[in-house]
Amino acid sequence: MLLSFTFLVNLVFAQGIIQDKIYKKNIKTAILHKAGDEISFPVIGLKSSNKLILSFDDLDADVKSYSYTISYCNSDWTVSDLHQSEYIDGYFENQMDEYQSSFNTTVNYTHYTLSFPNENIKPKLSGNYILKVFENNDTSQKVITKRFMVVEQMVLIESSVRNTGQSGYFYNDQELEIKLDFSGTELYNPGSNTKLVILKNYNWEENIVVLKPDMIRENEIIYDNYNILKFNGGNEFHYFNTKSIEYNVENIQSIDFIDNMYHFLLAPNTDRTFKDYIYEPEINGRFKIDISGRTDPTTEADYAYVYFTLKMDVPLQTGDIFVWGALTNYEFSNESKMVYSFEEKAYECRLFLKQGYYNYQYVLVDKGKPDYTYIEGNHAQTENDYIILVYYHDFRGNCDRLMGVNEINSVIK
């Protein structure tokens, strides 16, 4: 096949693929982002001055010996055959030494922070990387794995999103057209050695992989096959804000303090499958830590139970419903699985979350396959972010170089 269409899903994924994952229950709110922007995509320029920030909380509230390293990956997130010396400039393993204790919170925790690249470790190559945090200087004691990318930005990317207005199957799709300009590069046969990956809303659970272009014209490579380059429009994310414990804001129905813990009950949601589209400003599934009346949310924001309610007269005959988004690490776990209450005629779930502004959706998972539109609905008008990644397989270096990254919004032109 000239074109390959691939979705990566947490429940079913190819063996050897490294994912964003938290391995210990005492670790919460693990975030990796560009310095200065907490909800940004974790990509930096090769040999640039840009920094990435990793932060997380340890609810054991003690001080542990955490170390970190980076691993180079192929474009499909399998670990490459390269030796660390081929892609790391500096020490292969380093200690995390920046941490603070929470201040004036009901739930105590230790907040860890890492800024990199730094004087101890820098990536030598562009491409995909895994940041791995481990404990007691033992790499087998994994704590966190997080994906990030390093880009050379050698390829000019032009892209557009079309919100389809056709009848029938394509009515609620968003279609992309992408043009790559390789002028000024000395890449060998980019038409055959280039791989395109497109992500929806900064997560790896919905992506399209294209191995061959639709047209090659001098230094231009064009991808315009709408049968392949299309996503469901989906719907805007639900949102809530737990920054205040004094009063209800943004979809908070009630706040209680029970057994020395805060409990936030969200306003109930309903099935949106057949409802008309309504625009809601949100951040496309991500979250941002926030707190009212304090100066440092990283150590002064508290943890609380947040209760989700999805009203349904009867339970589904097949499949499970999950609360989903960055707040669940885009995973479908027992923690985020909803349970039906016949008394309330609703699916219910509670999550233990740090105070802040959060987006979420409800996803049906049936026989291991997620359906992102079954409950939320599907609309071509929905505002979505798309990230376009351009990989070039370098046979001499035996690596997949990241030659360009572009972000495009389906509404904002």
Residue pairs with C-beta under 8 A, 6 or more apart in sequence:
2 211
2 212
3 210
3 211
3 212
3 225
3 228
4 209
4 210
4 211
5 208
5 209
5 228
6 207
6 208
6 209
7 205
7 206
7 207
8 17
8 204
8 205
8 207
9 205
9 368
9 369
9 370
10 19
10 205
10 330
10 331
10 332
11 332
11 365
11 368
11 369
11 370
12 368
12 369
13 19
14 76
14 78
16 78
16 79
17 76
17 77
17 78
18 71
18 73
18 77
18 78
18 79
18 130
18 145
18 147
19 77
19 145
19 147
19 204
20 145
20 146
20 147
20 204
20 329
20 330
21 144
21 145
21 329
21 331
22 28
22 30
22 56
22 143
22 144
22 329
23 142
23 143
23 144
23 145
24 143
26 58
26 59
26 60
27 56
27 57
27 58
27 59
27 143
27 144
28 56
28 57
28 59
28 109
28 303
28 352
28 354
29 55
29 56
29 57
29 289
29 353
29 354
30 54
30 55
30 56
30 144
30 146
30 329
31 38
31 53
31 54
31 55
31 56
31 289
32 42
32 52
32 53
32 54
32 131
32 146
32 147
32 148
33 39
33 40
33 41
33 42
33 52
33 53
34 40
34 41
34 42
34 43
34 44
34 50
34 51
34 52
34 53
35 50
35 51
35 52
35 53
35 115
38 288
38 289
39 283
39 286
39 287
39 288
41 202
41 387
41 407
42 52
42 146
42 147
42 148
42 149
43 148
43 149
43 150
43 151
43 402
43 405
44 50
44 51
44 52
44 117
44 148
44 149
44 150
44 151
45 150
45 151
45 152
45 153
46 123
46 125
46 126
46 150
46 151
46 152
51 115
51 116
51 117
52 115
52 116
52 117
52 131
52 148
53 113
53 114
53 115
54 68
54 113
54 114
54 116
54 131
54 133
54 144
54 146
55 111
55 112
55 113
55 114
55 298
56 111
56 112
56 133
56 144
57 102
57 109
57 110
57 111
57 112
57 354
58 64
58 109
58 110
58 112
59 107
59 108
59 109
59 303
60 109
60 110
61 101
61 102
61 108
61 109
61 110
62 110
63 99
63 110
64 110
64 135
64 136
65 95
65 135
65 136
65 137
66 95
66 96
66 112
66 133
66 134
66 135
66 143
67 93
67 94
67 95
67 96
67 133
67 134
67 135
67 137
68 93
68 94
68 96
68 114
68 131
68 132
68 133
68 134
69 84
69 92
69 93
69 94
69 121
69 131
69 132
69 134
69 139
70 87
70 88
70 121
70 123
70 129
70 130
70 131
70 132
71 79
71 84
71 129
71 130
71 132
72 79
72 80
72 82
72 86
72 87
72 123
72 125
72 127
72 128
72 129
72 399
73 79
73 80
73 127
73 128
73 129
73 130
74 80
74 127
74 128
74 399
74 400
75 127
75 128
75 195
75 197
75 391
75 393
75 400
76 209
77 128
77 130
77 147
77 204
79 130
80 398
80 399
80 400
81 398
82 125
82 398
82 399
84 92
86 124
86 125
87 123
87 124
87 125
87 129
87 399
88 121
88 122
88 123
88 124
89 121
89 122
89 123
89 124
90 119
90 120
90 121
90 122
91 120
91 121
92 121
93 137
93 139
94 120
94 121
96 112
96 114
96 133
98 112
98 113
98 114
98 115
99 110
99 111
99 112
99 113
100 110
100 111
100 113
100 298
100 299
101 108
101 109
101 110
101 111
101 299
102 108
102 109
102 110
102 111
102 299
102 300
103 296
103 299
103 300
104 300
105 300
105 301
105 302
105 303
106 260
106 261
106 262
106 302
106 303
107 261
107 302
107 303
107 304
109 303
111 298
111 299
113 298
116 131
117 123
123 129
123 150
125 150
125 397
125 399
125 401
126 150
126 151
126 152
126 401
126 402
126 403
127 149
127 150
127 391
127 399
127 400
127 401
127 402
128 147
128 149
128 400
128 402
129 147
129 148
129 149
129 150
130 145
130 146
130 147
130 148
131 144
131 145
131 146
131 147
131 148
132 139
132 142
132 144
132 145
133 142
133 143
133 144
133 145
134 140
134 141
134 142
134 143
135 141
135 143
147 204
149 389
149 402
149 405
150 402
151 402
151 403
151 404
151 405
152 401
152 402
152 403
152 404
153 403
153 404
153 405
154 184
154 185
154 187
154 403
154 404
155 180
155 181
155 182
155 185
155 390
155 403
155 404
156 180
156 181
156 183
156 404
157 178
157 179
157 180
157 181
157 388
157 390
157 404
157 405
157 406
158 178
158 179
158 180
158 181
159 176
159 177
159 178
159 179
159 386
159 388
159 406
159 408
160 176
160 177
160 408
161 174
161 175
161 176
161 384
161 386
161 408
161 409
161 410
162 174
162 175
162 176
162 177
162 226
163 174
163 233
163 380
163 381
163 410
164 170
164 171
164 172
164 173
164 174
164 175
164 230
164 380
165 171
165 380
170 226
170 230
171 380
172 232
172 233
172 373
172 378
172 379
172 380
173 230
173 231
173 232
173 233
173 380
174 230
174 231
174 232
174 233
174 380
174 382
174 384
174 410
175 226
175 229
175 230
176 198
176 223
176 229
176 230
176 231
176 386
176 388
176 408
177 222
177 223
177 224
177 229
178 196
178 198
178 222
178 223
178 224
178 229
178 388
179 220
179 221
179 222
179 223
180 190
180 194
180 213
180 220
180 221
180 222
180 223
180 390
180 404
181 219
181 220
182 190
182 219
182 220
182 221
183 219
185 403
187 193
187 392
187 403
188 395
190 221
190 392
191 212
191 213
191 216
191 221
192 212
193 392
193 393
193 395
194 213
194 221
194 390
194 391
194 392
194 393
194 403
195 209
195 210
195 211
195 390
195 391
195 392
195 393
195 400
196 208
196 209
196 210
196 211
196 223
196 388
196 389
196 390
196 391
197 207
197 208
197 209
197 210
197 388
197 389
197 391
198 207
198 208
198 210
198 229
198 386
198 387
198 388
198 389
199 206
199 207
199 386
199 387
199 389
200 206
200 207
200 231
200 384
200 385
200 386
201 284
201 285
201 384
201 385
201 386
202 284
202 285
202 286
202 326
202 385
202 387
203 285
203 326
203 330
204 330
205 330
205 370
206 231
206 372
208 228
208 229
208 231
210 223
210 228
210 229
213 221
213 222
213 223
214 222
214 223
214 224
214 225
215 221
215 222
215 224
216 222
223 229
231 384
231 386
232 372
232 373
232 378
233 378
233 379
233 380
233 381
233 382
233 384
233 410
234 372
234 373
234 376
234 377
234 378
234 379
234 382
234 384
235 272
235 277
235 361
235 373
235 376
235 377
235 378
235 379
235 382
236 278
236 279
236 280
236 282
236 382
236 383
237 280
237 282
237 283
237 284
237 285
237 325
237 359
237 360
237 361
238 251
238 269
238 282
238 359
238 360
238 361
239 250
239 251
239 280
239 282
239 283
239 357
239 358
239 359
239 360
240 250
240 251
240 252
240 264
240 266
240 306
240 357
240 358
240 360
241 249
241 250
241 251
241 252
241 290
241 356
241 357
241 358
242 252
242 264
242 304
242 306
242 353
242 355
242 356
242 358
243 249
243 290
243 291
243 292
243 301
243 355
243 356
243 357
244 292
244 293
245 255
245 257
245 262
245 292
245 302
245 355
246 292
247 255
248 254
248 255
250 357
251 266
251 267
252 264
252 265
252 266
252 267
253 265
253 266
253 267
253 268
254 264
254 265
255 262
255 263
255 264
255 265
256 262
256 263
256 265
257 263
261 304
261 305
262 302
262 304
262 305
263 304
263 305
263 307
264 304
264 305
264 306
264 307
265 307
265 309
266 306
266 307
266 308
266 309
268 309
268 310
268 311
268 346
269 308
269 309
269 310
269 311
269 362
270 310
270 311
270 312
271 310
271 311
271 312
271 375
272 375
272 376
272 377
273 373
273 374
273 375
273 376
273 377
274 377
275 377
277 377
277 379
277 381
277 382
279 381
279 383
282 359
283 357
283 359
284 359
284 383
284 384
284 385
285 325
285 326
285 330
285 359
285 360
285 361
286 325
286 326
286 359
287 325
287 326
287 327
287 356
287 357
287 358
287 359
288 356
288 357
289 297
289 298
289 301
289 354
289 355
289 356
290 297
290 301
290 355
290 356
290 357
291 297
291 300
291 301
291 302
291 355
291 356
294 300
294 301
297 355
297 356
301 354
301 355
301 356
302 354
302 355
303 352
303 353
303 354
303 355
304 352
304 353
304 355
305 350
305 351
305 352
306 350
306 351
306 352
306 353
306 358
307 348
307 349
307 350
308 323
308 338
308 348
308 349
308 350
308 351
308 360
309 344
309 346
309 347
309 348
310 321
310 338
310 346
310 347
310 348
310 362
310 375
311 345
311 346
312 340
312 345
312 346
312 347
313 345
314 345
315 340
315 342
315 347
316 364
318 366
319 364
319 365
319 366
319 367
319 371
320 332
320 337
320 338
320 364
320 365
320 366
321 337
321 338
321 347
321 362
321 363
321 364
321 365
321 375
322 328
322 332
322 333
322 336
322 337
322 338
322 349
322 362
322 363
322 365
323 336
323 338
323 349
323 351
323 360
323 361
323 362
324 330
324 332
324 336
324 360
324 361
324 362
324 363
324 370
324 372
325 358
325 359
325 360
325 361
326 359
327 351
327 353
327 358
327 359
327 360
328 335
328 336
328 351
328 360
332 363
332 365
332 370
335 351
336 349
336 351
337 349
338 347
338 348
338 349
338 362
339 347
339 348
339 349
340 346
340 347
340 348
341 347
341 348
347 362
361 372
361 375
361 376
362 375
362 376
363 370
363 371
363 372
363 374
363 375
363 376
364 370
364 371
364 374
364 375
365 371
381 411
382 410
383 409
383 410
383 411
383 412
384 409
384 410
385 407
385 408
385 409
385 410
386 407
386 408
386 409
386 410
387 405
387 406
387 407
388 404
388 405
388 406
388 407
388 408
389 402
389 404
389 405
390 402
390 403
390 404
390 405
391 400
391 401
391 402
391 403
392 400
392 401
392 403
393 399
393 400
393 401
394 400
394 401
